[in-house]
Amino acid sequence: MIEARSRQVVIAGAGIAGLTAALAFAERGLPVKLFEQAKQLQAAGSGLQLAPNATRILRRLGVL
């Protein structure tokens, strides 16, 4: 088995999915590199609906 420290997770995009994935991998001790093309993260001004399964994951990660 490969040790977690020898792996690195690379995520393209810092939207809700990318940020959630980064948090989940980091919580498990994996180093994460997150790439986003925007110079600054900001709200897009649109609504967002999340399914109950998604909100359970976000709650477990401590971001709700």
mmCIF file of the N, C-alpha and C atoms, coordinates in Angstrom:
data_MODEL
# 
_entry.id   MODEL 
# 
loop_
_atom_site.group_PDB 
_atom_site.id 
_atom_site.type_symbol 
_atom_site.label_atom_id 
_atom_site.label_alt_id 
_atom_site.label_comp_id 
_atom_site.label_asym_id 
_atom_site.label_entity_id 
_atom_site.label_seq_id 
_atom_site.pdbx_PDB_ins_code 
_atom_site.Cartn_x 
_atom_site.Cartn_y 
_atom_site.Cartn_z 
_atom_site.occupancy 
_atom_site.B_iso_or_equiv 
_atom_site.pdbx_formal_charge 
_atom_site.auth_seq_id 
_atom_site.auth_comp_id 
_atom_site.auth_asym_id 
_atom_site.auth_atom_id 
_atom_site.pdbx_PDB_model_num 
ATOM 1   N N  . MET A 1 1  ? 0.837   -1.184 0.000   1.00 0.00 ? 1  MET A N  1 
ATOM 2   C CA . MET A 1 1  ? 0.000   0.000  0.000   1.00 0.00 ? 1  MET A CA 1 
ATOM 3   C C  . MET A 1 1  ? 0.882   1.247  0.000   1.00 0.00 ? 1  MET A C  1 
ATOM 4   N N  . ILE A 1 2  ? 0.498   2.229  -0.794  1.00 0.00 ? 2  ILE A N  1 
ATOM 5   C CA . ILE A 1 2  ? 1.254   3.475  -0.886  1.00 0.00 ? 2  ILE A CA 1 
ATOM 6   C C  . ILE A 1 2  ? 0.831   4.390  0.257   1.00 0.00 ? 2  ILE A C  1 
ATOM 7   N N  . GLU A 1 3  ? 1.797   4.974  0.930   1.00 0.00 ? 3  GLU A N  1 
ATOM 8   C CA . GLU A 1 3  ? 1.488   5.901  2.020   1.00 0.00 ? 3  GLU A CA 1 
ATOM 9   C C  . GLU A 1 3  ? 0.831   7.156  1.485   1.00 0.00 ? 3  GLU A C  1 
ATOM 10  N N  . ALA A 1 4  ? -0.087  7.729  2.290   1.00 0.00 ? 4  ALA A N  1 
ATOM 11  C CA . ALA A 1 4  ? -0.809  8.936  1.888   1.00 0.00 ? 4  ALA A CA 1 
ATOM 12  C C  . ALA A 1 4  ? 0.149   10.093 1.628   1.00 0.00 ? 4  ALA A C  1 
ATOM 13  N N  . ARG A 1 5  ? 1.255   10.162 2.350   1.00 0.00 ? 5  ARG A N  1 
ATOM 14  C CA . ARG A 1 5  ? 2.181   11.283 2.191   1.00 0.00 ? 5  ARG A CA 1 
ATOM 15  C C  . ARG A 1 5  ? 2.879   11.282 0.840   1.00 0.00 ? 5  ARG A C  1 
ATOM 16  N N  . SER A 1 6  ? 2.937   10.125 0.160   1.00 0.00 ? 6  SER A N  1 
ATOM 17  C CA . SER A 1 6  ? 3.607   10.066 -1.128  1.00 0.00 ? 6  SER A CA 1 
ATOM 18  C C  . SER A 1 6  ? 2.658   10.415 -2.269  1.00 0.00 ? 6  SER A C  1 
ATOM 19  N N  . ARG A 1 7  ? 1.396   10.634 -1.976  1.00 0.00 ? 7  ARG A N  1 
ATOM 20  C CA . ARG A 1 7  ? 0.407   11.002 -2.987  1.00 0.00 ? 7  ARG A CA 1 
ATOM 21  C C  . ARG A 1 7  ? 0.067   12.479 -2.867  1.00 0.00 ? 7  ARG A C  1 
ATOM 22  N N  . GLN A 1 8  ? -0.358  13.047 -3.986  1.00 0.00 ? 8  GLN A N  1 
ATOM 23  C CA . GLN A 1 8  ? -0.832  14.418 -3.966  1.00 0.00 ? 8  GLN A CA 1 
ATOM 24  C C  . GLN A 1 8  ? -2.070  14.494 -4.849  1.00 0.00 ? 8  GLN A C  1 
ATOM 25  N N  . VAL A 1 9  ? -3.088  15.176 -4.365  1.00 0.00 ? 9  VAL A N  1 
ATOM 26  C CA . VAL A 1 9  ? -4.324  15.344 -5.108  1.00 0.00 ? 9  VAL A CA 1 
ATOM 27  C C  . VAL A 1 9  ? -4.273  16.696 -5.807  1.00 0.00 ? 9  VAL A C  1 
ATOM 28  N N  . VAL A 1 10 ? -4.573  16.707 -7.098  1.00 0.00 ? 10 VAL A N  1 
ATOM 29  C CA . VAL A 1 10 ? -4.616  17.941 -7.876  1.00 0.00 ? 10 VAL A CA 1 
ATOM 30  C C  . VAL A 1 10 ? -6.056  18.160 -8.315  1.00 0.00 ? 10 VAL A C  1 
ATOM 31  N N  . ILE A 1 11 ? -6.594  19.340 -7.999  1.00 0.00 ? 11 ILE A N  1 
ATOM 32  C CA . ILE A 1 11 ? -7.980  19.669 -8.327  1.00 0.00 ? 11 ILE A CA 1 
ATOM 33  C C  . ILE A 1 11 ? -7.991  20.927 -9.177  1.00 0.00 ? 11 ILE A C  1 
ATOM 34  N N  . ALA A 1 12 ? -8.692  20.864 -10.312 1.00 0.00 ? 12 ALA A N  1 
ATOM 35  C CA . ALA A 1 12 ? -8.842  22.028 -11.194 1.00 0.00 ? 12 ALA A CA 1 
ATOM 36  C C  . ALA A 1 12 ? -10.234 22.616 -10.966 1.00 0.00 ? 12 ALA A C  1 
ATOM 37  N N  . GLY A 1 13 ? -10.283 23.830 -10.469 1.00 0.00 ? 13 GLY A N  1 
ATOM 38  C CA . GLY A 1 13 ? -11.548 24.520 -10.259 1.00 0.00 ? 13 GLY A CA 1 
ATOM 39  C C  . GLY A 1 13 ? -11.903 24.625 -8.798  1.00 0.00 ? 13 GLY A C  1 
ATOM 40  N N  . ALA A 1 14 ? -12.112 25.865 -8.343  1.00 0.00 ? 14 ALA A N  1 
ATOM 41  C CA . ALA A 1 14 ? -12.431 26.116 -6.937  1.00 0.00 ? 14 ALA A CA 1 
ATOM 42  C C  . ALA A 1 14 ? -13.905 26.460 -6.753  1.00 0.00 ? 14 ALA A C  1 
ATOM 43  N N  . GLY A 1 15 ? -14.767 25.770 -7.505  1.00 0.00 ? 15 GLY A N  1 
ATOM 44  C CA . GLY A 1 15 ? -16.202 25.906 -7.295  1.00 0.00 ? 15 GLY A CA 1 
ATOM 45  C C  . GLY A 1 15 ? -16.615 25.084 -6.091  1.00 0.00 ? 15 GLY A C  1 
ATOM 46  N N  . ILE A 1 16 ? -17.901 24.908 -5.907  1.00 0.00 ? 16 ILE A N  1 
ATOM 47  C CA . ILE A 1 16 ? -18.384 24.165 -4.730  1.00 0.00 ? 16 ILE A CA 1 
ATOM 48  C C  . ILE A 1 16 ? -17.843 22.738 -4.719  1.00 0.00 ? 16 ILE A C  1 
ATOM 49  N N  . ALA A 1 17 ? -17.787 22.091 -5.879  1.00 0.00 ? 17 ALA A N  1 
ATOM 50  C CA . ALA A 1 17 ? -17.295 20.714 -5.943  1.00 0.00 ? 17 ALA A CA 1 
ATOM 51  C C  . ALA A 1 17 ? -15.794 20.644 -5.675  1.00 0.00 ? 17 ALA A C  1 
ATOM 52  N N  . GLY A 1 18 ? -15.028 21.544 -6.285  1.00 0.00 ? 18 GLY A N  1 
ATOM 53  C CA . GLY A 1 18 ? -13.581 21.536 -6.090  1.00 0.00 ? 18 GLY A CA 1 
ATOM 54  C C  . GLY A 1 18 ? -13.184 21.832 -4.661  1.00 0.00 ? 18 GLY A C  1 
ATOM 55  N N  . LEU A 1 19 ? -13.828 22.831 -4.055  1.00 0.00 ? 19 LEU A N  1 
ATOM 56  C CA . LEU A 1 19 ? -13.515 23.179 -2.666  1.00 0.00 ? 19 LEU A CA 1 
ATOM 57  C C  . LEU A 1 19 ? -13.924 22.061 -1.709  1.00 0.00 ? 19 LEU A C  1 
ATOM 58  N N  . THR A 1 20 ? -15.086 21.444 -1.967  1.00 0.00 ? 20 THR A N  1 
ATOM 59  C CA . THR A 1 20 ? -15.530 20.336 -1.119  1.00 0.00 ? 20 THR A CA 1 
ATOM 60  C C  . THR A 1 20 ? -14.576 19.160 -1.228  1.00 0.00 ? 20 THR A C  1 
ATOM 61  N N  . ALA A 1 21 ? -14.167 18.838 -2.446  1.00 0.00 ? 21 ALA A N  1 
ATOM 62  C CA . ALA A 1 21 ? -13.217 17.739 -2.636  1.00 0.00 ? 21 ALA A CA 1 
ATOM 63  C C  . ALA A 1 21 ? -11.893 18.043 -1.944  1.00 0.00 ? 21 ALA A C  1 
ATOM 64  N N  . ALA A 1 22 ? -11.422 19.266 -2.068  1.00 0.00 ? 22 ALA A N  1 
ATOM 65  C CA . ALA A 1 22 ? -10.165 19.650 -1.415  1.00 0.00 ? 22 ALA A CA 1 
ATOM 66  C C  . ALA A 1 22 ? -10.257 19.488 0.096   1.00 0.00 ? 22 ALA A C  1 
ATOM 67  N N  . LEU A 1 23 ? -11.368 19.926 0.685   1.00 0.00 ? 23 LEU A N  1 
ATOM 68  C CA . LEU A 1 23 ? -11.553 19.770 2.125   1.00 0.00 ? 23 LEU A CA 1 
ATOM 69  C C  . LEU A 1 23 ? -11.594 18.296 2.532   1.00 0.00 ? 23 LEU A C  1 
ATOM 70  N N  . ALA A 1 24 ? -12.308 17.490 1.759   1.00 0.00 ? 24 ALA A N  1 
ATOM 71  C CA . ALA A 1 24 ? -12.436 16.067 2.095   1.00 0.00 ? 24 ALA A CA 1 
ATOM 72  C C  . ALA A 1 24 ? -11.093 15.353 2.015   1.00 0.00 ? 24 ALA A C  1 
ATOM 73  N N  . PHE A 1 25 ? -10.317 15.616 0.972   1.00 0.00 ? 25 PHE A N  1 
ATOM 74  C CA . PHE A 1 25 ? -9.003  14.976 0.853   1.00 0.00 ? 25 PHE A CA 1 
ATOM 75  C C  . PHE A 1 25 ? -8.054  15.464 1.949   1.00 0.00 ? 25 PHE A C  1 
ATOM 76  N N  . ALA A 1 26 ? -8.059  16.758 2.212   1.00 0.00 ? 26 ALA A N  1 
ATOM 77  C CA . ALA A 1 26 ? -7.186  17.312 3.247   1.00 0.00 ? 26 ALA A CA 1 
ATOM 78  C C  . ALA A 1 26 ? -7.538  16.759 4.620   1.00 0.00 ? 26 ALA A C  1 
ATOM 79  N N  . GLU A 1 27 ? -8.835  16.556 4.863   1.00 0.00 ? 27 GLU A N  1 
ATOM 80  C CA . GLU A 1 27 ? -9.283  15.984 6.139   1.00 0.00 ? 27 GLU A CA 1 
ATOM 81  C C  . GLU A 1 27 ? -8.708  14.585 6.343   1.00 0.00 ? 27 GLU A C  1 
ATOM 82  N N  . ARG A 1 28 ? -8.457  13.895 5.249   1.00 0.00 ? 28 ARG A N  1 
ATOM 83  C CA . ARG A 1 28 ? -7.900  12.541 5.316   1.00 0.00 ? 28 ARG A CA 1 
ATOM 84  C C  . ARG A 1 28 ? -6.367  12.545 5.273   1.00 0.00 ? 28 ARG A C  1 
ATOM 85  N N  . GLY A 1 29 ? -5.783  13.733 5.334   1.00 0.00 ? 29 GLY A N  1 
ATOM 86  C CA . GLY A 1 29 ? -4.330  13.832 5.419   1.00 0.00 ? 29 GLY A CA 1 
ATOM 87  C C  . GLY A 1 29 ? -3.597  13.857 4.096   1.00 0.00 ? 29 GLY A C  1 
ATOM 88  N N  . LEU A 1 30 ? -4.319  13.960 2.987   1.00 0.00 ? 30 LEU A N  1 
ATOM 89  C CA . LEU A 1 30 ? -3.656  14.008 1.692   1.00 0.00 ? 30 LEU A CA 1 
ATOM 90  C C  . LEU A 1 30 ? -3.319  15.450 1.322   1.00 0.00 ? 30 LEU A C  1 
ATOM 91  N N  . PRO A 1 31 ? -2.140  15.700 0.795   1.00 0.00 ? 31 PRO A N  1 
ATOM 92  C CA . PRO A 1 31 ? -1.809  17.054 0.347   1.00 0.00 ? 31 PRO A CA 1 
ATOM 93  C C  . PRO A 1 31 ? -2.609  17.387 -0.910  1.00 0.00 ? 31 PRO A C  1 
ATOM 94  N N  . VAL A 1 32 ? -3.139  18.588 -0.965  1.00 0.00 ? 32 VAL A N  1 
ATOM 95  C CA . VAL A 1 32 ? -4.005  19.002 -2.069  1.00 0.00 ? 32 VAL A CA 1 
ATOM 96  C C  . VAL A 1 32 ? -3.443  20.247 -2.738  1.00 0.00 ? 32 VAL A C  1 
ATOM 97  N N  . LYS A 1 33 ? -3.429  20.247 -4.066  1.00 0.00 ? 33 LYS A N  1 
ATOM 98  C CA . LYS A 1 33 ? -3.137  21.453 -4.845  1.00 0.00 ? 33 LYS A CA 1 
ATOM 99  C C  . LYS A 1 33 ? -4.418  21.789 -5.585  1.00 0.00 ? 33 LYS A C  1 
ATOM 100 N N  . LEU A 1 34 ? -4.902  23.007 -5.364  1.00 0.00 ? 34 LEU A N  1 
ATOM 101 C CA . LEU A 1 34 ? -6.151  23.460 -5.962  1.00 0.00 ? 34 LEU A CA 1 
ATOM 102 C C  . LEU A 1 34 ? -5.846  24.592 -6.928  1.00 0.00 ? 34 LEU A C  1 
ATOM 103 N N  . PHE A 1 35 ? -6.249  24.436 -8.180  1.00 0.00 ? 35 PHE A N  1 
ATOM 104 C CA . PHE A 1 35 ? -5.983  25.436 -9.203  1.00 0.00 ? 35 PHE A CA 1 
ATOM 105 C C  . PHE A 1 35 ? -7.283  26.082 -9.653  1.00 0.00 ? 35 PHE A C  1 
ATOM 106 N N  . GLU A 1 36 ? -7.268  27.399 -9.762  1.00 0.00 ? 36 GLU A N  1 
ATOM 107 C CA . GLU A 1 36 ? -8.427  28.170 -10.219 1.00 0.00 ? 36 GLU A CA 1 
ATOM 108 C C  . GLU A 1 36 ? -7.919  29.266 -11.141 1.00 0.00 ? 36 GLU A C  1 
ATOM 109 N N  . GLN A 1 37 ? -8.600  29.454 -12.263 1.00 0.00 ? 37 GLN A N  1 
ATOM 110 C CA . GLN A 1 37 ? -8.144  30.476 -13.214 1.00 0.00 ? 37 GLN A CA 1 
ATOM 111 C C  . GLN A 1 37 ? -8.535  31.886 -12.805 1.00 0.00 ? 37 GLN A C  1 
ATOM 112 N N  . ALA A 1 38 ? -9.594  32.050 -12.012 1.00 0.00 ? 38 ALA A N  1 
ATOM 113 C CA . ALA A 1 38 ? -10.002 33.386 -11.562 1.00 0.00 ? 38 ALA A CA 1 
ATOM 114 C C  . ALA A 1 38 ? -8.954  33.943 -10.602 1.00 0.00 ? 38 ALA A C  1 
ATOM 115 N N  . LYS A 1 39 ? -8.708  35.229 -10.697 1.00 0.00 ? 39 LYS A N  1 
ATOM 116 C CA . LYS A 1 39 ? -7.722  35.864 -9.817  1.00 0.00 ? 39 LYS A CA 1 
ATOM 117 C C  . LYS A 1 39 ? -8.232  35.993 -8.391  1.00 0.00 ? 39 LYS A C  1 
ATOM 118 N N  . GLN A 1 40 ? -9.560  36.029 -8.228  1.00 0.00 ? 40 GLN A N  1 
ATOM 119 C CA . GLN A 1 40 ? -10.159 36.193 -6.899  1.00 0.00 ? 40 GLN A CA 1 
ATOM 120 C C  . GLN A 1 40 ? -11.447 35.382 -6.842  1.00 0.00 ? 40 GLN A C  1 
ATOM 121 N N  . LEU A 1 41 ? -11.657 34.682 -5.740  1.00 0.00 ? 41 LEU A N  1 
ATOM 122 C CA . LEU A 1 41 ? -12.908 33.941 -5.559  1.00 0.00 ? 41 LEU A CA 1 
ATOM 123 C C  . LEU A 1 41 ? -13.978 34.897 -5.060  1.00 0.00 ? 41 LEU A C  1 
ATOM 124 N N  . GLN A 1 42 ? -15.135 34.836 -5.714  1.00 0.00 ? 42 GLN A N  1 
ATOM 125 C CA . GLN A 1 42 ? -16.232 35.690 -5.289  1.00 0.00 ? 42 GLN A CA 1 
ATOM 126 C C  . GLN A 1 42 ? -17.550 35.027 -5.661  1.00 0.00 ? 42 GLN A C  1 
ATOM 127 N N  . ALA A 1 43 ? -18.628 35.478 -5.042  1.00 0.00 ? 43 ALA A N  1 
ATOM 128 C CA . ALA A 1 43 ? -19.954 34.940 -5.333  1.00 0.00 ? 43 ALA A CA 1 
ATOM 129 C C  . ALA A 1 43 ? -20.337 35.276 -6.768  1.00 0.00 ? 43 ALA A C  1 
ATOM 130 N N  . ALA A 1 44 ? -21.001 34.338 -7.419  1.00 0.00 ? 44 ALA A N  1 
ATOM 131 C CA . ALA A 1 44 ? -21.396 34.543 -8.811  1.00 0.00 ? 44 ALA A CA 1 
ATOM 132 C C  . ALA A 1 44 ? -22.734 35.270 -8.920  1.00 0.00 ? 44 ALA A C  1 
ATOM 133 N N  . GLY A 1 45 ? -23.475 35.355 -7.828  1.00 0.00 ? 45 GLY A N  1 
ATOM 134 C CA . GLY A 1 45 ? -24.751 36.053 -7.839  1.00 0.00 ? 45 GLY A CA 1 
ATOM 135 C C  . GLY A 1 45 ? -25.923 35.186 -8.234  1.00 0.00 ? 45 GLY A C  1 
ATOM 136 N N  . SER A 1 46 ? -25.721 33.914 -8.365  1.00 0.00 ? 46 SER A N  1 
ATOM 137 C CA . SER A 1 46 ? -26.821 33.024 -8.711  1.00 0.00 ? 46 SER A CA 1 
ATOM 138 C C  . SER A 1 46 ? -27.161 32.136 -7.524  1.00 0.00 ? 46 SER A C  1 
ATOM 139 N N  . GLY A 1 47 ? -28.362 31.586 -7.552  1.00 0.00 ? 47 GLY A N  1 
ATOM 140 C CA . GLY A 1 47 ? -28.789 30.702 -6.477  1.00 0.00 ? 47 GLY A CA 1 
ATOM 141 C C  . GLY A 1 47 ? -28.165 29.328 -6.623  1.00 0.00 ? 47 GLY A C  1 
ATOM 142 N N  . LEU A 1 48 ? -28.156 28.598 -5.556  1.00 0.00 ? 48 LEU A N  1 
ATOM 143 C CA . LEU A 1 48 ? -27.576 27.262 -5.559  1.00 0.00 ? 48 LEU A CA 1 
ATOM 144 C C  . LEU A 1 48 ? -28.472 26.352 -4.744  1.00 0.00 ? 48 LEU A C  1 
ATOM 145 N N  . GLN A 1 49 ? -28.870 25.238 -5.332  1.00 0.00 ? 49 GLN A N  1 
ATOM 146 C CA . GLN A 1 49 ? -29.658 24.256 -4.606  1.00 0.00 ? 49 GLN A CA 1 
ATOM 147 C C  . GLN A 1 49 ? -28.813 23.004 -4.425  1.00 0.00 ? 49 GLN A C  1 
ATOM 148 N N  . LEU A 1 50 ? -28.814 22.495 -3.218  1.00 0.00 ? 50 LEU A N  1 
ATOM 149 C CA . LEU A 1 50 ? -28.050 21.288 -2.914  1.00 0.00 ? 50 LEU A CA 1 
ATOM 150 C C  . LEU A 1 50 ? -28.993 20.209 -2.405  1.00 0.00 ? 50 LEU A C  1 
ATOM 151 N N  . ALA A 1 51 ? -28.774 19.001 -2.866  1.00 0.00 ? 51 ALA A N  1 
ATOM 152 C CA . ALA A 1 51 ? -29.571 17.864 -2.421  1.00 0.00 ? 51 ALA A CA 1 
ATOM 153 C C  . ALA A 1 51 ? -29.241 17.536 -0.967  1.00 0.00 ? 51 ALA A C  1 
ATOM 154 N N  . PRO A 1 52 ? -30.154 16.858 -0.266  1.00 0.00 ? 52 PRO A N  1 
ATOM 155 C CA . PRO A 1 52 ? -29.891 16.485 1.127   1.00 0.00 ? 52 PRO A CA 1 
ATOM 156 C C  . PRO A 1 52 ? -28.579 15.722 1.313   1.00 0.00 ? 52 PRO A C  1 
ATOM 157 N N  . ASN A 1 53 ? -28.225 14.850 0.383   1.00 0.00 ? 53 ASN A N  1 
ATOM 158 C CA . ASN A 1 53 ? -26.956 14.118 0.500   1.00 0.00 ? 53 ASN A CA 1 
ATOM 159 C C  . ASN A 1 53 ? -25.769 15.071 0.465   1.00 0.00 ? 53 ASN A C  1 
ATOM 160 N N  . ALA A 1 54 ? -25.840 16.099 -0.376  1.00 0.00 ? 54 ALA A N  1 
ATOM 161 C CA . ALA A 1 54 ? -24.755 17.077 -0.475  1.00 0.00 ? 54 ALA A CA 1 
ATOM 162 C C  . ALA A 1 54 ? -24.635 17.884 0.816   1.00 0.00 ? 54 ALA A C  1 
ATOM 163 N N  . THR A 1 55 ? -25.755 18.290 1.381   1.00 0.00 ? 55 THR A N  1 
ATOM 164 C CA . THR A 1 55 ? -25.682 19.088 2.608   1.00 0.00 ? 55 THR A CA 1 
ATOM 165 C C  . THR A 1 55 ? -25.181 18.255 3.786   1.00 0.00 ? 55 THR A C  1 
ATOM 166 N N  . ARG A 1 56 ? -25.451 16.956 3.792   1.00 0.00 ? 56 ARG A N  1 
ATOM 167 C CA . ARG A 1 56 ? -24.890 16.099 4.851   1.00 0.00 ? 56 ARG A CA 1 
ATOM 168 C C  . ARG A 1 56 ? -23.377 16.082 4.792   1.00 0.00 ? 56 ARG A C  1 
ATOM 169 N N  . ILE A 1 57 ? -22.841 16.002 3.584   1.00 0.00 ? 57 ILE A N  1 
ATOM 170 C CA . ILE A 1 57 ? -21.381 15.994 3.421   1.00 0.00 ? 57 ILE A CA 1 
ATOM 171 C C  . ILE A 1 57 ? -20.797 17.334 3.858   1.00 0.00 ? 57 ILE A C  1 
ATOM 172 N N  . LEU A 1 58 ? -21.412 18.433 3.429   1.00 0.00 ? 58 LEU A N  1 
ATOM 173 C CA . LEU A 1 58 ? -20.922 19.760 3.812   1.00 0.00 ? 58 LEU A CA 1 
ATOM 174 C C  . LEU A 1 58 ? -20.994 19.971 5.319   1.00 0.00 ? 58 LEU A C  1 
ATOM 175 N N  . ARG A 1 59 ? -22.056 19.470 5.950   1.00 0.00 ? 59 ARG A N  1 
ATOM 176 C CA . ARG A 1 59 ? -22.179 19.585 7.407   1.00 0.00 ? 59 ARG A CA 1 
ATOM 177 C C  . ARG A 1 59 ? -21.066 18.796 8.097   1.00 0.00 ? 59 ARG A C  1 
ATOM 178 N N  . ARG A 1 60 ? -20.784 17.590 7.601   1.00 0.00 ? 60 ARG A N  1 
ATOM 179 C CA . ARG A 1 60 ? -19.733 16.760 8.189   1.00 0.00 ? 60 ARG A CA 1 
ATOM 180 C C  . ARG A 1 60 ? -18.377 17.432 8.047   1.00 0.00 ? 60 ARG A C  1 
ATOM 181 N N  . LEU A 1 61 ? -18.169 18.173 6.959   1.00 0.00 ? 61 LEU A N  1 
ATOM 182 C CA . LEU A 1 61 ? -16.902 18.882 6.736   1.00 0.00 ? 61 LEU A CA 1 
ATOM 183 C C  . LEU A 1 61 ? -16.835 20.191 7.513   1.00 0.00 ? 61 LEU A C  1 
ATOM 184 N N  . GLY A 1 62 ? -17.955 20.593 8.133   1.00 0.00 ? 62 GLY A N  1 
ATOM 185 C CA . GLY A 1 62 ? -17.962 21.786 8.971   1.00 0.00 ? 62 GLY A CA 1 
ATOM 186 C C  . GLY A 1 62 ? -18.109 23.091 8.210   1.00 0.00 ? 62 GLY A C  1 
ATOM 187 N N  . VAL A 1 63 ? -18.710 23.062 7.024   1.00 0.00 ? 63 VAL A N  1 
ATOM 188 C CA . VAL A 1 63 ? -18.838 24.299 6.244   1.00 0.00 ? 63 VAL A CA 1 
ATOM 189 C C  . VAL A 1 63 ? -20.270 24.803 6.130   1.00 0.00 ? 63 VAL A C  1 
ATOM 190 N N  . LEU A 1 64 ? -21.213 24.208 6.814   1.00 0.00 ? 64 LEU A N  1 
ATOM 191 C CA . LEU A 1 64 ? -22.585 24.735 6.783   1.00 0.00 ? 64 LEU A CA 1 
ATOM 192 C C  . LEU A 1 64 ? -22.813 25.697 7.903   1.00 0.00 ? 64 LEU A C  1 
# 
